[in-house]
Amino acid sequence: MTQRAAAGHFEGAWEDLRKLGGFIRRDFLVLISYRVGFLSDWFNLLVQVLILYFVGRLIDPSTLPEYGGTQPSYVEFAAVGIAVGSLVQANLARVMAAIRSEQLMGTLEMVFLTPTAPTTVLLGSVVYDLIYVPIRTVIFLVLLTVLLDLGFSFTAVGPLVLVLLAFIPFLWGLSLIGAGSMLTFRRGGGVAGIVGLVLVVASGSYFPISVLPSWLQSFAEANPVTVAVDGVREALLGTASASDAISDATTILPYAVVALAVGLVALRLALHRERRRGTLGTY
């Protein structure tokens, strides 16, 4: 009986995972249906880099940290920060937008009443971005390398992937926490957005953390986004080795575990509360 129950549980989990393909197909169709939004996304990224390019001409590169004994330009330094920062904000924004959209259309309660597990529904809401955003980030950095003659090196693919594999579960945990706040407070996504913005700004994405006040430097050094940004910079601008990437991944993983655990608990509590009160579909 126990074996049958385990087999049934495994089969149910496998059926849930198979549904992710439907979510990917849906989001892809939405993307190609709204081409202006797709193009504006790329345009905004390029405008940010263009602004940073001119701002960088006012900044002495010697004030920036070295990577692998090489002094990067400000554009190289900040472009990596933009890429990782967009990864953070895109994951948070996508989950918030998915929950809010279902609320406004009045379909949220029906979605969560289907046999699909709530975590599968939320994962399906972001799985397309978990695939698209990293690909977009790589294409974005390659284009910058070609157009602006930046000194990015794409030889340390292994260390780069290892850092991102440890970092993405942390982002997923933040997304679950944001989803729980959205279900509970309806417009709680604004709080999650602020948290994401604070993590990005206090990560050395746009400027070295050494320019921050001493009390804020302590927070920035403990910030997992800082570790991820530095790890990606070491891979693209320095001479990152497997041991460096393992060290960064080991530092990020405890944050990822805590974020995932808190996110799962927050989501389950929010769903239980809204179902008990009969307000799951209220917006």
Stockholm file with secondary structure:
# STOCKHOLM 1.0

chainA/1-283         MTQRAAAGHFEGAWEDLRKLGGFIRRDFLVLISYRVGFLSDWFNLLVQVLILYFVGRLIDPSTLPEYGGTQPSYVEFAAVGIAVGSLVQANLARVMAAIRSEQLMGTLEMVFLTPTAPTTVLLGSVVYDLIYVPIRTVIFLVLLTVLLDLGFSFTAVGPLVLVLLAFIPFLWGLSLIGAGSMLTFRRGGGVAGIVGLVLVVASGSYFPISVLPSWLQSFAEANPVTVAVDGVREALLGTASASDAISDATTILPYAVVALAVGLVALRLALHRERRRGTLGTY
#=GR chainA/1-283 SS CHHHHHHHHHHHHHHHHHTHHHHHHHHHHHHHHCHHHHHHHHHHHHHHHHHHHHHHTTSCGGGSCCBTTBCCCHHHHHHHHHHHHHHHHHHHHHHHHHHHHHHHHTCHHHHHHSSSCHHHHHHHHHHHHHHHHHHHHHHHHHHHHHHSCCCCCCCCHHHHHHHHHHHHHHHHHHHHHHHHHHHHHSSTHHHHHHHHHHHHHTTTSSSCGGGSCHHHHHHHHHCHHHHHHHHHHHHHHSCCCHHHHHHHHHHHHHHHHHHHHHHHHHHHHHHHHHHHHTCTTCC
#=GC SS_cons         CHHHHHHHHHHHHHHHHHTHHHHHHHHHHHHHHCHHHHHHHHHHHHHHHHHHHHHHTTSCGGGSCCBTTBCCCHHHHHHHHHHHHHHHHHHHHHHHHHHHHHHHHTCHHHHHHSSSCHHHHHHHHHHHHHHHHHHHHHHHHHHHHHHSCCCCCCCCHHHHHHHHHHHHHHHHHHHHHHHHHHHHHSSTHHHHHHHHHHHHHTTTSSSCGGGSCHHHHHHHHHCHHHHHHHHHHHHHHSCCCHHHHHHHHHHHHHHHHHHHHHHHHHHHHHHHHHHHHTCTTCC
//
